[in-house]
Amino acid sequence: MHRRTLVALATAAVTAAATLSAPAFAQSGEIRIAHVYSKTGPLEAYGKQTQTGLLMGLNYATGGSMTVNGKKLVVIEKDDQGKPDLGKSLLASAYSDDKADIAVGPTSSGVALALLPVAEEYKKILLVEPAVADAITGDKWNKYIFRTGRNSSQDAISNAVAIDKAGVTVATLAQDYAFGRDGVKAFKDALKNAKLAHEEYLPTTTTDFTAGAQRLIDKLKDVPGRKVIFIIWAGAGNPFKIADMDLKRYGIEIATGGNILPAMAAYKNFPGMEGATYYYFGIPKNPVNEALVAAHYKEFKTPPDFFTAGGFSSAMALVTALKATGGDTNTNKLIKTMEGMSFETPKGKMTFRKEDHQAMQSMYHFKIKVDPAFAWGVPELVREIKPEEMNVPIRNKR
């Protein structure tokens, strides 16, 4: 299939998105996919990217037909608003009332943890994308949960590559909920050489970081050697404003992982900053990513972002599995098919680990470069960290 065709197909998915929602009554010739995500709420930007990527990916993976083995793919959107209780009821109604065969989402780790038992109750697959907390495929996991999104350990292990060196002292700044706390725990577990001096947790709604920054400075200012504040943050608020407190005077650096492009505008103030990212459109070199990037530029005049690639990856996993079953949505058959299954994504090949259904995938060690052509700090690839290089713990109780 020519690249021009791929671009046209992927673009058609977004423009036709409004036709994908359907009445609550399933038809025998349909495969019904519920997407529970933050269409509104604090993580709205992330959720909308995932939705765009999911639709583009389904269209691309089916060659533009939006069918698998003659069955039409129907996407049912559910807005959880970032609220765990609402997400829980929406997923239950999707499985029961809307007759969803499978579900994708959610955006928030807190919502995801509330959804896990619902999938188990209805004995239906929930493909988690992009919620990150380790507990989702860890101690809260059940056999109906698969995840294409990266987990906190994958984030932490890859970021430790850039920071974990002898003589380095680290303090963390994170949000006080599942994403932040799981992220810090995984980061702490990944450190083998650097010393962790302090963990600072702030409310997700924080806009004034002065008090937290002062506590971080007090813990680090008199420590010899290299000193780094590692930031784990999502959604609103700009934790990079802590740099306004003249961290350089104390020899303190900032480090962080990847993020959506608007959030990475703050990275322009930190040329040379290192970290690791899940995705940046200019890094992976493969046909799937080329098609996604070209289609997104054509449709939106902008590159695909962090979570667009994630939504696309979830679609590739779903269609790969459904093609393998001949369009059969029997849950046990899908589980058997998906355990150990490899599939192509904008990041290259991913594989669902049999033990916990976490997608094993590459991460990217970067260094920030300032380029006037871009409104954000550009993460230049230092090196690809391949799945086999990361000893991602199996944390479930299976």
C-alpha positions in Angstrom: 0.0 0.0 0.0 1.4 3.4 -1.0 2.2 6.0 1.6 -0.2 8.4 0.0 -3.0 5.9 0.3 -2.1 5.3 4.0 -2.3 9.0 4.7 -5.7 9.3 3.0 -7.0 6.3 5.0 -5.8 7.6 8.3 -7.1 11.1 7.7 -10.5 9.8 6.8 -10.7 8.2 10.2 -10.7 11.6 12.0 -13.1 13.3 9.5 -15.5 10.4 9.8 -15.3 10.2 13.6 -18.8 11.4 14.2 -20.2 8.4 12.3 -18.5 5.9 14.6 -20.8 6.3 17.6 -23.8 4.1 17.3 -27.1 3.3 19.1 -27.0 1.2 22.2 -28.3 -1.9 20.4 -25.5 -4.1 18.9 -25.9 -5.6 15.5 -24.5 -9.1 14.8 -22.2 -7.8 12.1 -20.5 -5.3 14.5 -17.5 -5.3 16.8 -18.3 -2.7 19.5 -15.4 -0.9 21.2 -16.1 1.4 24.1 -13.6 4.2 24.6 -13.8 5.6 28.2 -11.6 8.7 28.4 -11.2 12.2 29.7 -13.0 14.1 26.9 -13.4 16.8 29.5 -11.7 17.5 32.8 -8.1 18.1 33.9 -6.6 15.6 31.5 -8.8 16.6 28.5 -5.8 17.4 26.3 -4.4 13.8 26.8 -7.8 12.2 26.2 -8.5 14.0 23.0 -5.2 13.0 21.6 -5.8 9.3 22.5 -9.2 9.5 20.7 -7.7 10.9 17.6 -5.0 8.3 17.6 -7.5 5.5 18.2 -9.6 6.4 15.2 -6.6 7.0 12.9 -5.2 3.7 14.0 -8.3 1.6 13.5 -8.7 3.1 10.0 -5.1 2.5 9.2 -5.0 -1.1 10.5 -8.1 -2.1 8.6 -6.9 -0.6 5.3 -9.7 2.0 5.4 -12.6 -0.4 5.6 -13.2 -0.1 9.4 -14.1 -3.7 9.3 -12.5 -7.0 10.4 -13.6 -10.2 8.7 -16.7 -8.4 7.5 -17.7 -7.0 10.9 -18.0 -3.2 11.2 -15.9 -1.6 14.0 -18.1 0.7 16.1 -16.5 3.1 18.6 -18.7 4.3 21.5 -17.3 7.3 23.3 -17.7 7.7 27.1 -16.5 10.9 28.9 -15.3 10.0 32.4 -14.2 13.6 33.1 -11.3 12.2 35.1 -13.7 11.0 37.9 -13.2 7.4 39.1 -16.8 6.8 40.2 -18.2 8.2 36.9 -15.7 6.1 34.9 -16.7 3.0 36.7 -20.4 3.5 36.0 -19.7 4.4 32.3 -17.7 1.2 31.7 -20.4 -0.9 33.4 -23.0 0.6 31.1 -20.8 0.2 28.1 -20.4 -3.5 28.7 -24.1 -4.1 29.8 -26.3 -1.6 28.0 -24.1 -0.8 24.9 -23.0 -4.4 24.5 -19.4 -3.4 24.1 -17.2 -6.3 23.2 -14.0 -4.7 24.4 -13.1 -1.3 26.0 -10.1 1.1 25.7 -9.0 3.7 28.2 -8.9 5.5 30.4 -6.7 8.6 30.6 -6.3 8.9 34.4 -4.5 6.3 36.5 -7.0 7.0 39.3 -9.9 6.2 36.9 -8.1 3.1 35.6 -7.8 1.6 39.0 -11.6 2.0 39.5 -12.3 0.3 36.1 -10.2 -2.8 36.7 -12.8 -4.7 38.8 -15.6 -3.7 36.3 -13.8 -5.5 33.5 -13.4 -8.6 35.8 -17.0 -8.5 36.8 -18.2 -8.4 33.2 -15.5 -10.7 32.0 -14.6 -8.3 29.1 -11.2 -7.0 28.1 -10.1 -3.5 29.1 -7.2 -2.3 27.0 -5.6 0.4 29.1 -4.3 3.4 27.2 -2.7 5.7 28.4 -3.0 5.4 32.2 0.4 4.8 33.7 0.4 3.6 37.3 2.2 0.4 38.0 -0.7 -1.0 40.0 -2.8 -1.3 36.9 -0.7 -4.2 35.7 0.6 -4.8 39.2 -1.2 -5.7 42.4 -4.6 -4.4 41.2 -4.4 -6.3 37.9 -6.7 -9.1 36.7 -6.6 -11.3 33.6 -8.9 -9.1 31.6 -6.5 -6.2 31.7 -4.0 -5.5 28.8 -2.0 -2.3 28.5 -0.4 -0.7 25.4 0.5 2.4 27.4 3.8 2.4 29.2 3.8 1.8 33.0 5.6 3.8 35.7 8.4 1.3 35.8 9.1 1.7 32.1 9.2 5.5 32.6 11.4 5.2 35.7 13.9 2.7 34.4 14.4 4.6 31.2 14.8 7.9 33.0 17.2 6.3 35.4 19.5 5.7 32.4 20.0 9.5 32.2 20.3 10.2 35.9 21.5 7.1 37.8 25.2 7.7 38.2 27.5 7.6 41.2 27.8 10.9 43.0 24.4 12.1 42.0 21.8 13.1 44.6 18.2 13.2 43.5 15.0 14.7 44.9 11.6 14.1 43.3 8.6 16.4 42.7 5.4 14.6 41.8 1.6 14.8 42.1 0.0 13.3 45.1 -2.1 10.6 43.5 -1.6 7.2 41.8 0.4 8.5 38.8 2.8 10.5 40.9 3.3 8.1 43.8 3.6 5.0 41.6 6.0 6.9 39.4 8.3 7.9 42.3 8.2 4.4 43.7 9.3 2.9 40.4 11.9 5.6 39.9 13.3 4.9 43.4 13.4 1.2 42.8 15.3 1.8 39.5 18.1 3.9 41.1 21.1 1.7 41.7 23.9 4.3 42.0 22.4 7.8 42.7 21.1 8.7 46.1 17.4 9.8 46.7 17.3 12.6 49.2 13.7 13.6 49.3 10.2 13.0 47.8 8.0 16.0 47.4 4.3 15.4 46.7 1.9 18.3 45.8 -1.8 18.4 45.0 -2.7 17.8 41.3 -4.3 21.3 41.3 -1.1 23.1 42.4 -0.2 26.3 40.6 2.1 27.9 43.2 5.1 25.7 43.6 7.1 28.0 45.9 6.7 26.1 49.2 7.5 22.7 47.6 10.5 24.1 45.8 11.8 25.6 49.0 11.7 22.2 50.7 13.5 20.6 47.7 16.2 23.3 47.8 16.7 22.9 51.5 17.2 19.1 51.1 19.7 19.6 48.2 21.6 22.9 48.6 24.3 21.7 50.9 24.8 18.2 49.3 28.1 17.8 47.4 28.3 16.6 43.8 25.6 16.7 41.1 22.1 17.5 42.4 18.9 16.9 40.4 15.2 17.4 40.9 13.3 14.8 38.9 9.8 16.0 38.0 6.8 13.6 37.4 3.8 15.7 36.5 0.7 15.5 34.3 -2.1 17.9 33.4 -2.4 21.5 34.6 0.2 23.5 36.5 3.8 24.2 35.5 6.2 22.6 38.0 9.2 23.9 35.9 8.5 27.4 37.5 10.6 26.1 40.4 13.6 27.2 38.2 12.5 30.8 39.0 13.9 30.3 42.5 17.4 30.4 41.1 18.2 26.7 41.4 21.5 27.4 39.5 22.8 29.3 42.5 22.7 26.0 44.4 24.0 23.9 41.5 20.6 22.2 41.2 19.5 20.8 37.8 16.0 19.8 36.6 15.3 16.5 34.8 12.0 15.0 33.6 10.5 12.6 31.1 8.6 13.3 27.9 5.2 15.1 27.7 2.8 16.6 25.3 4.1 19.3 23.0 2.4 22.3 24.8 3.9 21.2 28.1 7.3 20.8 26.5 7.3 24.5 25.7 8.8 24.9 29.2 11.7 22.6 28.2 13.1 25.4 26.0 14.4 27.0 29.2 16.5 23.9 29.9 18.8 23.2 26.9 20.8 20.1 27.5 18.3 18.6 30.0 18.2 14.8 29.8 15.5 12.3 30.4 13.6 9.6 28.6 10.3 9.7 26.7 7.6 7.3 25.5 7.3 9.0 22.1 8.3 12.0 20.1 7.1 12.2 16.5 10.6 12.8 15.1 12.3 9.9 16.8 11.0 6.5 15.6 11.8 5.5 12.1 9.3 3.0 10.7 6.4 3.0 8.1 3.7 3.1 10.7 5.1 6.3 12.3 5.7 7.8 8.9 2.0 7.3 8.0 0.8 8.7 11.3 3.0 11.8 11.1 2.1 12.5 7.5 -1.7 12.0 8.1 -1.7 14.1 11.2 0.1 17.0 9.5 -2.4 16.7 6.6 -5.4 16.8 8.9 -4.3 19.2 11.6 -1.2 21.0 10.2 0.6 19.8 13.3 2.6 16.7 14.2 1.0 13.9 16.3 1.6 14.1 20.0 2.5 11.9 22.9 -0.9 10.3 23.4 -1.9 10.3 19.7 0.7 7.7 19.2 -0.7 5.8 22.2 -4.2 5.7 20.9 -2.9 4.5 17.5 -0.9 1.7 19.2 -4.0 0.5 21.0 -5.9 0.3 17.7 -3.1 -1.6 16.2 -3.2 -4.1 19.1 -7.0 -4.5 18.8 -7.1 -5.1 15.1 -4.1 -7.4 15.2 -5.9 -9.5 17.8 -9.3 -9.4 16.0 -7.7 -10.4 12.7 -6.0 -13.4 14.4 -9.4 -14.6 15.8 -11.2 -14.0 12.5 -13.3 -11.3 14.1 -14.4 -13.5 17.0 -14.8 -11.3 20.1 -15.0 -14.2 22.6 -13.1 -12.9 25.6 -11.2 -16.1 26.4 -10.1 -16.5 22.8 -8.9 -12.9 22.7 -7.0 -13.3 25.9 -5.3 -16.5 24.6 -4.5 -14.6 21.3 -3.2 -11.5 23.0 -0.9 -13.1 25.6 2.6 -12.9 24.1 1.2 -11.2 20.9 3.5 -8.8 19.0 2.1 -5.9 16.9 3.4 -3.0 15.0 3.0 0.6 16.3 4.3 4.1 15.6 7.1 3.1 18.1 7.9 -0.1 16.3 7.1 -3.5 17.6 5.4 -4.0 21.0 4.7 -7.3 22.7 2.2 -8.1 25.4 4.0 -9.9 28.3 2.2 -13.1 29.2 2.5 -12.6 32.9 0.8 -9.3 33.3 -0.3 -8.2 29.8 2.0 -5.1 29.9 3.2 -4.1 26.4 6.9 -4.3 26.3 8.3 -1.4 24.2 11.2 0.8 23.5 11.7 4.1 25.3 13.9 7.0 24.1 16.8 8.7 26.1 16.8 12.3 25.0 18.7 15.6 25.4 16.8 18.8 24.9 17.8 21.1 22.1 16.4 24.6 21.4 15.4 25.0 17.8 13.7 28.4 16.8 11.5 26.5 14.3 9.7 24.7 17.2 7.6 26.2 20.1 8.8 23.4 22.4 12.2 22.1 23.5 13.1 19.4 21.0 14.1 16.0 22.5 17.1 14.8 20.4 17.6 11.1 20.6 20.6 10.0 22.6 19.7 6.3 22.2 16.8 4.0 21.9 16.3 1.9 25.1 15.0 -1.4 23.9 12.6 -3.6 25.8 15.2 -6.3 26.5 17.4 -3.7 28.2 14.7 -2.8 30.8 14.2 -5.2 33.7 10.5 -4.2 34.2 9.3 -5.9 37.4 6.3 -8.2 37.4 4.2 -6.9 40.2 0.9 -8.7 40.0 -0.1 -11.6 42.2 -1.0 -14.0 39.5 
